[in-house]
Amino acid sequence: QVQLVESGGGLVQAGGSLRLSCVASGGTLSTYAMAWFRQAPGKEREFVSHITFSGGTTYAESLKGRFTSSRDNAKNTVYLRMDSLKPEDTAVYYCAARPLFGSTQIRDYTTWGQGTQVTVST
């Protein structure tokens, strides 16, 4: 069973950047699609991006151009680069895995990390 651990969150000023990492253990990520979701206080968890096993990416429409997902299968790691951060990007960011192809739906993912907090100040 693959286990996921996110890192890289923190406090950043509006306009700044962060890169989140998600490292897998207990298996290889090369045959998994990986996704990022986020959950802001008092809000439902929402889709951010996913990257297929072959590297194809999909982003939430509102985040296109600011967020970039990538993967390094040799390191069993996926990344989420976040630029031009806004206070409304404040949330706990989660990575998730499912075989081969990505999905924008929470219910399609069975493996989740514990999340990493991102706080964007004004």
C-alpha positions as CSV (number, residue, x, y, z in Angstrom):
1,Q,0.0,0.0,0.0
2,V,1.4,3.3,-1.1
3,Q,1.8,6.0,1.6
4,L,2.0,9.7,0.8
5,V,3.7,12.4,2.8
6,E,3.4,16.1,1.8
7,S,5.8,18.8,2.7
8,G,6.8,22.3,1.7
9,G,3.8,24.3,3.1
10,G,4.3,27.4,5.2
11,L,3.5,31.1,5.5
12,V,4.2,33.2,2.5
13,Q,3.2,36.8,1.5
14,A,0.8,37.4,-1.3
15,G,2.6,37.3,-4.6
16,G,5.1,34.8,-3.4
17,S,5.8,31.2,-4.4
18,L,5.9,27.8,-2.8
19,R,6.7,24.4,-4.0
20,L,5.0,21.5,-2.3
21,S,6.3,18.0,-2.5
22,C,4.6,14.6,-2.0
23,V,6.8,11.6,-1.4
24,A,5.5,8.1,-1.8
25,S,6.7,5.1,0.2
26,G,5.7,1.5,0.1
27,G,5.4,1.4,-3.7
28,T,6.4,3.1,-6.9
29,L,4.6,6.1,-8.2
30,S,5.4,5.4,-11.8
31,T,2.0,3.7,-12.5
32,Y,-0.1,6.1,-10.5
33,A,-1.8,9.3,-11.4
34,M,-1.2,11.9,-8.7
35,A,-3.5,14.7,-7.7
36,W,-3.5,17.7,-5.5
37,F,-6.6,18.9,-3.6
38,R,-7.0,21.7,-1.1
39,Q,-9.4,22.5,1.7
40,A,-9.8,26.0,3.1
41,P,-11.3,26.5,6.5
42,G,-15.0,26.1,6.5
43,K,-15.0,24.9,2.8
44,E,-15.2,21.7,1.0
45,R,-12.1,20.0,-0.4
46,E,-11.5,21.0,-4.0
47,F,-9.5,19.8,-6.9
48,V,-6.3,21.6,-7.7
49,S,-4.5,19.5,-10.3
50,H,-3.6,16.0,-11.4
51,I,-0.8,14.5,-13.4
52,T,-1.1,11.1,-15.1
53,F,1.4,8.3,-14.9
54,S,2.8,9.5,-18.2
55,G,3.0,13.2,-17.2
56,G,-0.1,14.7,-18.6
57,T,-1.5,17.4,-16.4
58,T,-4.9,18.9,-15.7
59,Y,-5.6,22.0,-13.6
60,A,-8.6,23.6,-12.0
61,E,-9.6,26.3,-14.4
62,S,-9.1,29.1,-11.9
63,L,-5.6,28.0,-11.1
64,K,-4.2,27.7,-14.6
65,G,-1.1,29.7,-15.2
66,R,-0.2,30.0,-11.5
67,F,0.1,26.4,-10.4
68,T,2.3,23.7,-12.1
69,S,2.4,20.1,-11.3
70,S,5.3,17.8,-12.1
71,R,6.7,14.5,-11.1
72,D,10.0,12.7,-10.7
73,N,9.4,9.0,-10.7
74,A,13.0,8.2,-9.9
75,K,12.5,10.1,-6.6
76,N,8.9,8.8,-6.1
77,T,7.9,12.4,-5.7
78,V,5.4,14.8,-7.2
79,Y,5.5,18.5,-6.9
80,L,3.1,21.4,-7.0
81,R,4.7,24.7,-7.8
82,M,2.5,27.7,-6.8
83,D,3.3,31.2,-8.0
84,S,1.6,34.5,-7.5
85,L,0.0,33.2,-4.4
86,K,-3.2,35.0,-3.1
87,P,-4.7,35.0,0.3
88,E,-7.6,32.9,-1.1
89,D,-5.0,30.1,-1.8
90,T,-4.8,29.6,2.0
91,A,-5.7,26.0,2.7
92,V,-4.5,22.5,3.6
93,Y,-3.1,20.9,0.5
94,Y,-3.4,17.2,0.1
95,C,-1.9,14.8,-2.5
96,A,-3.7,11.7,-3.5
97,A,-3.0,8.7,-5.8
98,R,-4.9,6.4,-8.0
99,P,-3.8,4.0,-10.7
100,L,-2.7,5.4,-14.1
101,F,-5.1,8.1,-15.0
102,G,-6.1,11.2,-13.1
103,S,-9.6,12.4,-12.0
104,T,-10.9,15.6,-10.6
105,Q,-13.2,13.7,-8.2
106,I,-12.3,13.1,-4.6
107,R,-14.1,9.9,-4.5
108,D,-11.8,8.4,-7.2
109,Y,-8.8,8.5,-5.0
110,T,-8.2,5.9,-2.3
111,T,-4.7,7.0,-1.1
112,W,-4.2,10.3,0.6
113,G,-1.5,12.2,2.4
114,Q,-2.0,14.0,5.7
115,G,-1.8,17.4,4.1
116,T,0.4,20.4,4.4
117,Q,-0.8,23.9,5.5
118,V,-0.3,26.8,3.1
119,T,-1.0,30.3,4.5
120,V,-0.8,33.3,2.3
121,S,-0.8,36.7,4.1
122,T,-1.7,40.1,2.7
